Amino acid sequence: MGRYRLLGGAAAAALLFAPGAVLAQDANAALEARIALLEAELNSLKSEVAAARTQQTTQSQAMAQDIIRLETRPAATPVSAPAAPREEGFRIGDHTVKFGGFIKVDAMASNYSGGDPANGDALREYHLPGSIPVGGADEDTATDFNARQTRFWLTTDGLVGGHKVGTRLEMDFQTLPGTGDQRTTSGANPALRRAFVTIDNWLIGQEWTNFQNTAVLPESADFVGAAEGTVFARQAQVRYTRGPFSIAVENPETTVTPFGGGARIIADDNSLPDLTARYAISRPWGDVQFAGLLRQLKYQNPATSIDDTATGWGLSASAKLKVGAQDDLRFMLSGGEGVGRYLGLNFSNDAVLDASGQLDAIGVIAGFAAYRHVWTPGWRSSLIWSAQRVDNDVLLTGAGANRSAQSLHANLIWSPVTAFDIGAELMFADRKLESGLDGDMTRLILFAKYGF
């Protein structure tokens, strides 16, 4: 009975704990499943972290390359505010006053086939076609230095009583010799070039003749350059300009060759002013001007009972034409009768006296052509040809009168900084007389010029 009870109690205990065992097994299985799930999630998380680290490394490397590129890239030019307009001059009352000019120094080596000009002759300092020696002996090359082309000017502009008023005063040292010489001071006196006042459309004073077009003058190391072929005169005048048209009455002067030849006579007897007119055309391709001159020729000499007048006239056409983006072609063609003092620095006279003391106007034709080429910024050259031919009546002028002159120039000019020019020019020029005598000049010019 007791054994039965013991077995019955064991069975009862087994029955009692059997569900717990089953529950424990189920709990273990659930735990293992959860652990497996956690391990799977952990492995997935590890993969994601590794991928993120790889992506971050790639992005960091790309960012580093971008930083390198940014560091090595040229710095951007800072955008600055537009510069304020440069103010020039200063105010005095109603006028703006400006001062300027340039300093120019020339070194010239010249050879003359027909004789050496005297020390102090203007030909030693600039090309003067009518002074080239003829008939003499060739001498060694002569070298000259000077700074006489140095120039300064003063201008004023303003409104006075509702009218636009301006003035200009301009001087250089080219014309008048100083009290010293090349042994000591190489002196030179200031000489008047231009002095005039403008009131609206009127100009009164000394200015380039209205018969001239200075805008087409070639760039040259010489004072004039194309001397034989250009109109060249500055004189007192009264000029009226309206749009492209201008007309002027100008200071008269007659130069005369004596009958049979001889020294030039500067008559200074004119009673009527010279009359000039000009018309300008400006287009995108260039500028063209036409000019005309009508004048009285007059000479009186009571000692020889000479008192005569004649008429002189002249025409001139000039142009500056663009060639490509920077080059240009410049030319001038002028001619007429009785206009000798206006052309080629008075290479020929206006008139000649005949046997009866009457004036006979002398015909002349002159011109030049020049091509200007820009090699690179700051470097440029001009090739210039200039010539004049005089139609003399040899029976009146004699065989000693100038018949023709011409010159050829080639230069190279460099501007290392604004307004500073350094250049060299090689020039060949010749002069011929009616007798057949001739002479030539070969000249090398080196110069430096600074404008202010």
C-alpha positions, 0 to 999 in steps of 0.5 A, spaced: 500 500 500 505 504 501 509 502 495 503 504 491 502 510 494 510 512 492 509 510 485 502 514 485 506 520 488 511 519 482 507 519 477 503 525 479 509 529 480 511 527 473 504 529 470 505 535 474 512 537 471 510 535 464 507 541 461 513 545 464 518 541 460 514 542 454 513 550 456 521 550 457 522 547 450 518 552 447 521 558 450 528 555 448 526 554 441 523 561 441 529 564 444 533 561 439 529 563 434 529 570 436 537 570 437 538 568 430 533 574 428 538 578 432 544 575 429 541 576 422 539 583 423 546 585 426 549 582 420 545 586 416 547 592 420 554 591 419 553 590 412 550 597 412 555 600 416 561 597 412 557 600 405 556 607 409 563 607 411 565 605 403 561 611 401 563 616 406 571 614 404 569 615 396 565 621 398 571 624 402 576 622 396 572 626 391 571 632 396 579 632 397 580 632 389 575 638 389 579 641 394 585 640 391 582 643 384 579 649 388 586 650 391 590 650 384 585 654 380 587 661 379 584 666 383 578 669 380 579 677 379 575 681 383 569 685 380 571 692 382 566 698 381 567 702 375 573 707 375 570 714 376 571 718 370 578 721 370 578 729 371 583 733 367 585 740 368 583 745 373 577 750 374 579 758 373 572 761 373 568 759 368 573 755 364 577 748 365 584 749 364 589 744 361 596 743 360 600 738 356 605 737 351 611 732 350 619 732 351 622 729 345 630 727 344 633 726 337 639 723 335 641 723 327 646 721 323 646 724 316 650 723 309 649 728 304 652 727 297 652 734 295 656 738 300 655 738 308 650 744 310 653 749 315 653 748 322 646 751 325 642 750 318 635 747 319 636 741 315 641 738 320 635 738 325 629 736 320 628 734 313 627 741 309 627 739 302 629 745 299 636 745 303 639 739 301 646 741 298 647 740 291 653 740 286 658 739 292 663 734 295 660 728 299 663 728 306 663 723 312 657 722 316 655 728 321 651 726 327 647 731 331 643 731 337 637 735 339 631 736 343 628 742 340 622 739 338 620 739 345 613 742 345 608 744 350 601 747 350 595 750 354 588 750 353 581 753 356 574 751 355 568 754 358 561 757 357 561 764 357 554 768 356 551 762 353 557 761 348 562 755 348 569 759 348 575 756 348 583 758 347 589 754 345 596 756 346 602 752 343 609 753 343 616 749 341 623 750 340 624 748 333 624 755 329 628 760 333 635 758 335 638 760 342 643 764 344 648 758 346 650 753 341 653 746 341 659 748 344 656 750 351 648 750 352 645 748 345 640 753 346 633 754 343 628 759 344 620 758 344 617 759 338 609 760 337 606 755 333 598 756 335 595 761 338 587 762 337 580 763 340 574 759 338 567 762 340 562 757 338 563 756 330 568 761 329 576 761 330 580 767 330 588 767 331 594 763 328 592 755 326 594 750 321 591 753 314 584 751 313 587 748 306 591 743 310 589 736 313 593 734 319 589 728 321 592 724 315 600 726 316 604 720 317 607 718 323 614 719 323 621 720 327 622 727 323 619 733 324 615 733 318 616 727 315 613 727 308 615 734 307 615 735 299 608 732 298 604 735 304 601 742 305 604 746 311 603 752 313 600 755 320 598 763 320 593 768 323 586 767 320 579 768 321 575 761 320 568 759 320 566 752 321 559 749 320 558 741 320 563 738 315 564 745 311 569 750 313 571 757 310 577 762 312 580 768 310 588 767 312 594 771 312 597 773 305 604 772 303 607 772 296 614 769 295 617 771 288 623 768 284 627 774 280 627 774 273 633 769 271 633 767 278 636 769 284 635 769 292 628 769 294 624 775 294 618 775 300 614 781 297 609 782 303 605 787 299 598 783 299 592 787 299 587 781 300 587 775 304 588 768 302 581 765 301 581 757 303 575 752 304 574 745 306 569 739 306 570 733 310 567 726 310 567 721 315 565 714 314 566 708 318 571 706 313 575 712 313 576 720 313 576 724 306 577 731 305 577 736 299 580 743 300 581 749 295 585 755 295 584 762 292 589 768 293 592 774 290 599 774 288 602 781 289 609 784 288 611 792 289 618 795 288 618 802 287 626 802 286 625 798 279 618 800 278 615 793 279 607 793 281 604 787 279 598 782 281 596 775 279 592 770 281 593 763 285 589 757 286 590 750 289 586 744 290 588 738 295 585 732 296 587 727 302 584 721 306 585 716 311 583 709 310 582 703 314 585 697 312 583 691 317 582 692 324 588 696 325 592 698 319 591 704 315 593 708 308 594 715 308 595 720 302 594 727 300 595 730 293 595 737 292 597 742 286 595 748 283 599 755 280 601 760 285 601 756 291 608 754 292 609 757 299 603 752 302 607 746 299 613 742 301 616 748 306 616 753 300 620 748 296 618 753 290 616 760 290 609 762 288 611 766 282 617 769 277 618 775 274 618 776 267 623 781 263 617 786 264 616 786 271 610 782 271 608 776 275 607 769 272 604 764 277 609 757 278 605 751 277 606 745 282 604 738 284 605 734 290 603 729 294 605 723 299 602 716 300 603 712 307 602 705 310 601 704 317 602 697 320 601 695 327 605 689 328 603 687 335 600 691 341 605 697 342 609 696 336 608 699 329 611 701 322 610 706 317 612 706 310 612 713 307 613 716 300 613 723 298 614 727 292 613 734 289 614 736 281 615 744 279 613 746 272 618 752 272 619 756 265 626 756 265 627 762 261 624 766 267 627 762 273 633 760 270 636 753 271 638 754 278 630 753 280 628 747 284 625 742 279 623 736 284 624 733 290 622 726 293 623 722 300 622 715 302 622 713 310 621 707 313 620 706 321 619 702 327 616 705 333 615 702 340 611 704 346 613 700 352 608 704 356 602 709 355 605 716 351 612 713 351 615 712 344 622 709 342 623 709 335 628 709 329 627 711 322 631 710 316 630 716 310 633 717 303 631 724 300 634 727 294 633 734 290 634 736 283 635 743 280 633 745 273 640 745 271 640 737 272 645 738 278 642 734 284 644 732 291 641 727 296 641 725 303 641 719 307 639 719 314 638 715 320 634 718 326 633 715 333 628 718 338 625 718 344 618 721 346 614 722 352 607 726 352 604 729 358 
